[in-house]
Amino acid sequence: MYELVTEFDFTLTEEDVLKGQGIDPERASPKLFENARDVIEETHSLINPAAMYTIIEVTDFEHQKITFEGGSFEGPLVGKAMAGAEHLNIAICTIGGDLEQRVQELMAENPIMGVALDGAGIAAVRKVSETVEDIISKKACELDLSLGMRAQPGQEGWPIEQQRLVFSILPADKIGIRLSDSCLMIPRKSVSFIIPRGKDLDSSMIPCDFCSKRNRCDWRKQKQSS
């Protein structure tokens, strides 16, 4: 069983669009803010947000492997993110493919605005996933349970090939998403993630905490200094 989410209530801001481009809003020029503002209305006209999620029971956990009916997730990040979980929330989100197509057109006509619109699409996917996270969090709270760290196949320490298992659990085609041969999601403005649930899990951890590049990452340094 799974739940569909088709109602979303969010409005992008210039700051959202800039962050979607990997730009720190505090360091952005007025022109970058103007570009971000100019693509917001078009972004909302192009996106078709949709998501689905389910929750499955954990049957075993050993070192870097968590097992459930139907398979197991494995990898160093899995071991860190999912230790102590009793259930796994599994979700897939998308904004559809229309914005992506428009970005490709703009890259030939006006690359600067194409980059801005692409950033807005990334920001929109983030908003969609945050909506689903809020639903998952509310359900956990109602049961007096805690959530752990959100993690995604393809992040360091979790092979992207395990995306196939996520897609075997959720019928992503019902919201227009498929996997490429290399396990990338199509449309590209889509995301899958897993959030563990249990009695005493720590949600303050993030994948960046375990990344081998964490001490050299400019974006992480900017976030720590802001």
RABELJO-V243811 format. One record per pair of residues at least 4 apart in sequence whose ideal C-beta (glycine too) atoms are under 8 Angstrom apart, sorted by the first residue. I is the first residue (numbers start at 1). J is the second residue. D is the distance in whole Angstrom. If there is no record, write none. Layout:
{{I;J;D} {I;J;D}}
This chain:
{{1;54;6} {2;52;5} {2;53;7} {2;54;4} {2;170;6} {2;171;7} {3;52;7} {3;53;6} {3;54;7} {3;135;8} {4;50;7} {4;51;7} {4;52;5} {4;174;8} {4;175;7} {5;50;7} {5;51;4} {5;52;7} {5;53;7} {5;131;7} {5;132;6} {5;135;7} {6;49;8} {6;50;6} {6;51;8} {8;49;5} {8;127;7} {8;128;6} {8;131;5} {9;131;8} {10;124;8} {10;127;4} {10;131;7} {11;40;8} {11;44;7} {12;16;5} {12;17;6} {12;40;5} {12;43;6} {12;44;7} {12;120;6} {12;123;6} {12;124;6} {12;127;7} {13;17;7} {13;40;8} {14;18;6} {14;25;7} {14;33;5} {14;36;4} {14;37;5} {14;40;7} {15;19;6} {15;25;4} {15;36;8} {16;20;6} {16;120;8} {16;123;4} {16;126;8} {16;127;7} {17;21;7} {17;36;4} {17;37;8} {17;39;7} {17;40;7} {17;43;8} {17;116;6} {17;119;5} {17;120;5} {17;123;6} {18;23;4} {18;24;8} {18;25;5} {18;28;5} {18;32;6} {18;33;7} {18;36;5} {18;119;7} {19;23;7} {19;24;8} {19;25;7} {19;119;8} {19;123;6} {20;118;8} {20;119;4} {20;120;6} {20;121;7} {20;122;4} {20;123;4} {20;124;8} {20;126;7} {21;36;8} {21;115;6} {21;116;7} {21;118;7} {21;119;3} {21;122;8} {22;119;8} {22;219;6} {23;27;7} {23;28;5} {23;32;6} {23;119;8} {24;28;7} {24;219;8} {24;222;5} {24;226;7} {25;33;8} {26;226;6} {27;222;8} {28;32;4} {28;33;6} {28;36;8} {29;33;7} {30;34;6} {31;35;6} {32;36;6} {33;37;6} {34;38;6} {35;39;7} {35;112;6} {35;113;6} {35;116;4} {36;40;7} {36;116;6} {36;119;7} {36;120;7} {38;113;7} {38;116;7} {39;43;6} {39;113;6} {39;116;5} {39;117;5} {39;120;5} {40;44;7} {40;120;7} {41;45;7} {42;46;6} {42;102;7} {42;117;7} {43;47;6} {43;99;7} {43;117;7} {43;120;4} {43;121;7} {43;124;6} {46;96;8} {46;98;5} {46;99;4} {46;102;6} {47;95;4} {47;96;6} {47;98;7} {47;99;6} {47;121;7} {47;124;5} {48;94;8} {48;95;6} {48;96;4} {48;98;7} {48;176;8} {49;93;7} {49;94;7} {49;95;5} {49;96;7} {49;124;7} {49;127;8} {49;128;5} {50;93;7} {50;94;6} {50;96;7} {50;128;8} {50;175;4} {50;176;7} {51;91;6} {51;92;7} {51;93;4} {51;94;7} {51;128;6} {51;129;7} {51;131;7} {51;132;5} {51;175;7} {52;91;7} {52;92;6} {52;170;6} {52;171;8} {52;172;7} {52;174;7} {52;175;6} {53;89;6} {53;90;6} {53;91;4} {53;92;8} {53;132;6} {53;135;7} {53;136;7} {53;170;8} {54;89;8} {54;90;6} {54;169;7} {54;170;6} {55;87;5} {55;88;7} {55;89;5} {55;90;7} {55;197;7} {56;68;5} {56;69;7} {56;70;7} {56;87;7} {56;88;5} {56;90;7} {56;169;7} {57;68;6} {57;69;7} {57;86;7} {57;87;6} {58;66;6} {58;67;7} {58;68;6} {58;82;8} {58;85;5} {58;86;6} {58;87;6} {58;88;6} {59;67;5} {59;68;6} {59;69;7} {60;65;8} {60;66;7} {60;67;4} {61;65;7} {61;66;5} {61;67;7} {61;82;7} {61;83;6} {61;84;8} {61;85;7} {62;67;8} {63;79;6} {64;74;6} {64;75;6} {64;76;6} {64;78;6} {64;79;4} {65;72;5} {65;73;7} {65;74;5} {65;78;7} {65;79;8} {66;72;6} {66;73;5} {66;74;8} {66;78;6} {66;82;5} {66;85;7} {66;88;7} {67;71;8} {67;72;4} {68;72;7} {68;88;7} {70;165;8} {70;168;7} {70;169;6} {71;165;5} {71;168;7} {71;169;8} {73;78;5} {73;82;7} {73;88;8} {73;158;7} {73;162;6} {73;165;7} {73;194;7} {74;78;6} {74;159;8} {74;162;7} {75;79;7} {75;157;5} {75;158;4} {75;159;6} {75;162;7} {76;80;7} {76;157;4} {76;158;8} {76;210;7} {77;81;6} {77;151;6} {77;155;6} {77;156;7} {77;157;3} {77;158;4} {77;207;6} {77;210;6} {78;82;5} {78;151;7} {78;157;7} {78;158;6} {79;83;6} {80;149;8} {80;157;7} {80;205;7} {80;210;6} {81;148;6} {81;149;5} {81;150;8} {81;151;4} {81;194;8} {81;196;7} {81;205;7} {81;207;8} {82;88;7} {82;148;7} {82;151;7} {82;194;7} {82;196;5} {84;148;7} {84;196;7} {84;198;5} {84;199;8} {84;200;7} {84;201;6} {85;148;6} {85;196;3} {85;197;6} {85;198;5} {85;201;7} {86;145;8} {86;197;6} {86;198;5} {86;199;7} {87;196;7} {87;197;4} {87;198;7} {88;194;5} {88;195;7} {88;196;6} {88;197;7} {89;136;5} {89;147;8} {89;194;7} {89;195;4} {89;196;8} {89;197;6} {90;166;6} {90;169;6} {90;170;6} {90;192;8} {90;193;8} {90;194;5} {91;129;7} {91;132;5} {91;133;8} {91;136;7} {91;170;8} {91;192;7} {91;193;6} {91;194;8} {91;195;8} {92;166;7} {92;167;8} {92;170;5} {92;172;5} {92;175;7} {92;177;6} {92;185;8} {92;190;7} {92;191;7} {92;192;5} {93;125;6} {93;128;5} {93;129;5} {93;132;6} {93;190;7} {93;191;5} {93;192;8} {94;125;7} {94;128;7} {94;175;6} {94;176;7} {94;177;5} {94;185;8} {94;187;6} {94;189;7} {94;190;4} {94;191;8} {95;99;6} {95;121;6} {95;124;5} {95;125;5} {95;128;6} {95;187;8} {95;189;5} {95;190;8} {96;176;6} {96;187;6} {96;189;7} {97;101;6} {97;176;7} {97;186;8} {97;187;4} {97;189;8} {98;102;7} {99;103;6} {99;117;7} {99;120;8} {99;121;5} {99;124;7} {99;189;6} {100;104;7} {100;121;7} {100;187;5} {100;188;6} {100;189;6} {101;105;7} {102;106;6} {102;117;6} {103;107;6} {103;114;5} {103;117;5} {103;118;5} {103;121;7} {104;108;7} {104;114;8} {105;109;6} {105;114;8} {106;110;5} {106;111;7} {106;113;5} {106;114;3} {106;117;6} {107;111;5} {107;114;4} {109;114;8} {110;114;6} {111;115;6} {112;116;7} {113;117;6} {114;118;6} {115;119;7} {116;120;7} {117;121;7} {118;122;7} {119;123;6} {120;124;6} {121;125;7} {121;189;5} {122;126;7} {122;189;7} {123;127;7} {124;128;7} {124;189;7} {125;129;6} {125;189;5} {125;190;7} {125;191;6} {126;130;6} {127;131;7} {128;132;7} {129;133;6} {129;191;5} {129;193;7} {130;134;6} {131;135;7} {132;136;6} {133;137;6} {133;150;7} {133;195;7} {134;138;6} {135;139;7} {136;140;6} {136;147;7} {136;195;6} {136;197;8} {137;141;6} {137;147;6} {138;142;6} {139;143;7} {140;145;5} {140;146;7} {140;147;5} {140;197;5} {141;145;8} {145;197;5} {145;198;6} {145;199;6} {146;197;7} {146;198;6} {146;199;7} {146;200;6} {146;201;5} {146;202;8} {146;203;7} {147;195;5} {147;196;7} {147;197;6} {147;201;6} {147;203;5} {148;195;7} {148;196;4} {148;197;7} {148;198;7} {148;201;4} {148;202;6} {148;203;6} {148;205;7} {149;195;8} {149;196;7} {149;202;7} {149;203;6} {149;205;4} {149;206;6} {149;207;7} {150;193;5} {150;194;7} {150;195;5} {150;206;8} {151;155;6} {151;158;6} {151;193;7} {151;194;6} {151;195;8} {151;207;6} {152;158;7} {152;191;7} {152;192;6} {152;193;5} {152;194;7} {152;207;8} {153;158;5} {153;159;7} {153;160;5} {153;161;8} {153;162;5} {153;163;4} {153;166;6} {153;183;8} {153;192;7} {154;158;7} {154;159;8} {154;160;4} {154;163;7} {154;183;8} {155;207;5} {156;207;7} {156;210;7} {156;211;5} {156;212;6} {156;213;8} {157;207;8} {157;210;6} {158;162;7} {160;182;8} {160;183;5} {160;184;8} {161;183;6} {162;166;7} {163;167;6} {163;179;6} {163;183;4} {163;185;7} {163;192;6} {164;168;6} {164;179;7} {164;183;6} {165;169;7} {166;170;6} {166;192;5} {166;194;8} {167;172;5} {167;179;6} {167;192;8} {172;177;4} {172;178;7} {172;179;8} {172;185;8} {172;192;8} {173;177;7} {173;178;6} {176;187;7} {177;185;6} {177;186;7} {177;187;7} {177;190;5} {178;185;8} {178;186;5} {179;183;6} {179;184;7} {179;185;6} {179;186;7} {180;184;5} {180;185;8} {180;186;6} {184;188;7} {185;190;4} {185;191;7} {185;192;7} {186;190;8} {196;201;6} {197;201;7} {205;209;5} {205;210;8} {207;211;6} {208;214;6} {208;217;7} {208;220;6} {209;214;7} {210;214;8} {211;217;7} {213;217;5} {214;220;6} {217;221;7} {218;222;6} {219;223;6} {220;224;6} {221;225;6} {222;226;6}}
